[in-house]
């Protein structure tokens, strides 16, 4: 696998994601233009020959929960299930996340990996809920860039002579479209195109690149049971008054890295998973939530053997206090791995401050309301402890994000 190769310590290529905005519908327009830019540059923006790069799990939340994200709603969850972004667009208009990781191959101790992942998402409500119309429809567009620096390698000839050195890196650009529907039940569907490249840069000859195109699709179903209770049995919600108790089961199905042929196959993967979220809140303030998630199936197509095989599925758990302090842990049933992590975010604390100060004279205006009630900054960290026979040593994920 390409991601089991490595890089020299002092030869890392870092990337910086930038974004800006203007007052009205800025995100949709800017992201749409960026998508056109990607389409124009297909000749230079493609990744790994067999698509192994797209199978690496990005983001601290996924790593902390044993890579169980198929049935969860999160910007980074779109990497596992494109339909997740449809449900995410129902309540979010913008999200930007950037994560990175360094790890070391246990058999190549003089090399380090470096992976950088950035995602920009924008969503817009297409049909709003009203007193006469309980149906909601939203759309989302996301752009993703994944870059892996594999380092500097020696190129040897037929008799073992050194011909020179070359840099090896892999990159992927993805553009995804999604739709979200809500009428009690929440449904998200999504489709994503991947433009992949794996490139060598030898000292002694022209660049050697290999290009591929693949696509993903997925669906996500989510059912807040409190909505059913409100319509069919209003006595149950009144029992907890003024607190709100909710149970939200969800189910996700996705197919990833499709588009290969019999003569030129890709590493395809499909996932089925479920999650159950328990929430206990006040009407306007989040208090406590717990998520249990599991991938039922995770099957992978091996292009070298041209056969399907069961992959390692995982179990993930996450507990959140005041929507501000989040802890997670999981099991990754391959090489006896265990995972853990945490997130610190501003959304819950700012919401508490807003609810306590909104009647004050100094806490007025649409900008104050937007920042305190809608905007969220987060920092996440996750680590993985690998088993004794794992080909890579323990590593940490770092992630920063902003959303509203």
N, C-alpha and C positions, 0 to 999 in steps of 0.2 A: 504494500500500500504506500501511496505517495506520502500520506501524512505521517508515516513512521520514519521518514527521512528527516534531516535536521539542518540547522544553520550554524555558522561560525558565530561566536559571541559578539564580535565587534562588527558584524556585517548584517545589521537589521535594517529593514526598510519600514519606517513608520509612515503612517498616513494620517492626514487630518481632514475631518469632514466639516464642511462649512455650510451654513444655511443663513438666509436672511428673509425678511418679510416686509410686506406693505399692508396698509390697513384693511383692504377689502378682498376677501377670497384669495389672499396672497398665496396660501399654501397649495391650493389646487392648481393655480396657474404655474407657479414656479416648478412644482413637481412634474406637471405635464410637460413643460419644456425640457426638464431634465430627462424625462422618459424618451422624448424625441431625440435628444442628444445621444442616448444610449443606442437607439435604433440606427442612427446614422453611422455610429462607430462600431458596428458589428464586426467588421474585418479585423479589429484590434482588441476586442473585448470578449474573450471566451476562456474556459478552465480545463481542469485535469482531463486527460484522455478518456478515462473511464468514469469520471464523476465522483471519485472518492472524496474530493474536497467538500461536496455538498452533504456528505454524510457526517461530517464533524459537527458536533453540537455546539452552537454559539450561545453565549450569554450565561450569566451567573445563576439566574433562576433555574434554567434547565439543568445545569450541572448540579446545583444543590438539591434538586428533586430527582436525581437518578435518570435524567433525560426523559422524564415522563411529562410530555406537553401536548399530546395529541388531542385531549379533550379540554384544554385550558384556554383562557382568554388572556392574551398578553401580546405586546408588539413582537417580541422575539418568538412567540409560539407560532407565528406564521411560517417559520422555517420548517416546522414539523407538520403543520396543517394549515394550508392556505385559507381554509374556511374560517379559521379563528379570527382573521382580520375583518371579516364581515360583521361578526358579533361585536368586535372591538369598535367598529365605526359607529355603532348605535349610540355610544355614549362618549366618544372621543373625536375631536376634530384634528388633533395633531399629536405626533409623538416622534421624538428623535432619541435613538439609543446608540451608544458606542461601547464596545467591549473588546477586551484583548486578553491573551493568555500566552505564557511562555512555559514550555515543559521540555523535558530531556528524555531521549531514548536511552533505555537502560543498557543497550548493547553498543551504543555509539556515544560514549560519555563525553567526547570532545565536541559534541554538537548540541545546539538548542533549537527548538521550534519557536516560531512566533506566528500567531494568528491574530488578525485584526478584523473585526466585524462591525459594520455601521448600517443602521437602518433609519430611513425617513418615511414617515407615514402621514397621510392626510385623509380625513374623512369628511363627509358632508351629509347632512340630513336631507333626503329627497322628498319624503312625505312625513310630515309631523303629526303627532298624535293630538287629537282635539276631542271635545266632548261628544261630537257626532261621529268621529272616526277613530276607533281604537288601534288602527293599523299604523305601523311605522316602517319606513323604508330608508335605508342609508347606503351610501357607496363609499368605497375606500380605494386608495391608490398608494402603493408602497414601493420604494426603491431600496435595494440592498446591495451593499458592496462587501465582499469577503476577500481578504488578501492573506496568503500564506507565504512566508519567506522560508525557503528550504535550505538556503545557504550556498556556500561555495564548494564545488567538487572538482576533483581531478579527472581529466579526460585522458584515458590510456589507449594506446594503439594495440595492434594485433599481438605484439610481443611484450606487452606490459610497459612500453615506454610512455613517459608522460608527454602528451601532446599540448597540454595547457590546462587551464582551469575554466570553469563556467559557473555562472550564477543560475540558480533554479528557483523559480517562484511560480505560484499558481494564483489565479484570480477569478472571481465570479461577479458578474453584475446580474441582478434579478429585477424584474419589473412585474408587479402583481396587481390584479384587479379583484375586488371583492364586493359582495352585496350582503347586507344584513336585513333581516325581516323580523318584526316583533309584533305579535298579538298574543299576549301571555307567553307562549313559547317563543324562544329566540332561535333563529336559524341563520347560519352564515355559510356562504359558498364562496370559493375563491379559486383563481387560476393564476399561475405564475410562470413566466418565461425566464430561463437561465441562460446567460451568455458566458461561456467558460473558456479559459485559456490556460495552457501550461507551457511555459517558455523557458528555454535555455539561452544563455548569452555567452557563448564561447569566446575566448580571446582570439582564436585563430581562424574563425569563419563567421559568416552571417548568422543572425539569430535563427534559432530553430524552435518554432512554436507549433503546437497542436491545438486545434480549435474544435469546440463542440457546442451544440445547442440542445437543451432539454427543457422539459416543462413539468410542473406539479399541479395537482388539483386536490381539493379536499372539501369536506362538509363538516359542520359542527352544529349540534342540537343542544339547547340549554333550556331548562324548565324551572323557573322560580316557583316553587309550590305555594308561596304566600299569595301570589296572584290568583291562584285557583281558590284558595281559602277565602279571599276577599269577595269573590263573586258568588261562590256556592255555599259557603258556611262562614258568615262574618263573625260568628260567636268565637271561633278559634282565635283570630287576631285580637279580639277584645280581651281574651283571657290573659294575654301578656302585656296589655296596655299599662304604661306608655311605651314599653319596650317592643321591639319588633324581632320576631324569630323567623328564620327562613332556612329552608333546605333546598339546594339547587343541584339536582343531578344533571350531568352532561355526558354526551357521547360524541366521539369524533372518529372520522375515517379519512385517510389521505393516501394518495399515491405520489411518489416523488421520483424525480430524475428519469422521467419517461422520454421516449423518442429515439432510442437506439434501433438498430436493425439486427437481423440474424448474423450478418457478416461483421457488423460493427456494433456490438451490444454495449449498453451502459450498465452501471451498477444501480439497478432499480431497487426501491424499497417501498413497502406499504405497511401502514400502521392502523390498528384499531385500538381505541382506548376509551376509558370512562373516568369520570371524576365526580365526587360528591362534595359540595361545599355547605358548611353549616355557618349561619350568621346569627349574631345576637347584638342588636343595635338600638340606639335611640332614633327617633324619626329623622334627625338631621346630622347625627354624629355616629360614626362607626365605633363600635366597642370591641368586639371580638369575632374572629372568623377562623375556621379550620377547614383545610382542604385535604382530602385523601384522593390520590390519583393512581391509576395503574394502566399500563399498556397490556391489552389482552393478547394481541398478536403483533409481532414485528418480524416480517419476513423480508429477506434480502436476496436479490438475484446476483449470482456470481458469474460474471461474463467469462471468466477463464474456464469454468467448468460447465457453463451454460445450464445452470440448474438453480432452483430455489432452495433456500434453507432457512430454518428458524433462527432468528437473531436473539440476542440477549434483551429481554424485557425488564422493566424496572418498576419500582414502587416509590412514589413520592408523597411527602406530607409537608404541609405548610400551615403555620399558625401566625395570626396577625393581631396585634394589639393597637387599637385606636387608628388603624390604617396607617400607622407610622413606623412601628417596629415589627419586622417580619422575620421569622426564623423558619428554616426549612431543613429537612433531612430526607435521605432516600437510600435505596438499595439498587445497585446496578448489577444484575445477575450475570456477570461475566468477569472473570479474573477476581471474583469475590470482592468487588469494589463497594465502598460506602461513601456517601456524599453528605455534605452539610453546607450551610451558608446562611446569610442574613441580608436584609435590605433595611436601610434607613431612608425614609422619604418624608417629604414635607406636607403631603396632602392632608393627612389626618390631623396633625397639630395645627395647621393653618385653619382648617375647618372649625376646630374647637375655639380658636381665638376669634374667628369671624362670628360664630354664633354668640359668643359672650360680649362682643364689642359692637355689633351692627346697629345698636340703638344709640351709640355714642356719636357726638357731633363730629369728632375727628375721623370716624370710620364710615365715611359716606362716599358715594360716587361709584360709577360703573367699573372703573379701573381697580379700585380696592376690592370690590365684590368679585371681580374676575380673578384677581391674583389669589385672594384668600379662599375662594370657593371652588375654583376650577383648575388652577395651575398646580403642577406637581414636579418636584425635583427629587431624584432618587440616586442613591449610591448602593451598589450591591457587591457582595464578595462571596465566593463559593470556593470550596476546596474538595478534592477527591483523594481518598486514600485507597491505593491500589493493592491488589493481592500480590502474593509472593511471586507468581509466574507472569505478571503483567509485563508487556514489552516497553512500557513507559513508566517513569517514576511519578510520584505525587506532584500535583500542580494546582494552581489557584487561578480563578477567573476574576477579573475586575470589570465592573460595568457602571457607566454613568448614563443618565437619561433625563429627559424632560418631556412632559405631556400635558395636554389639557383637552 
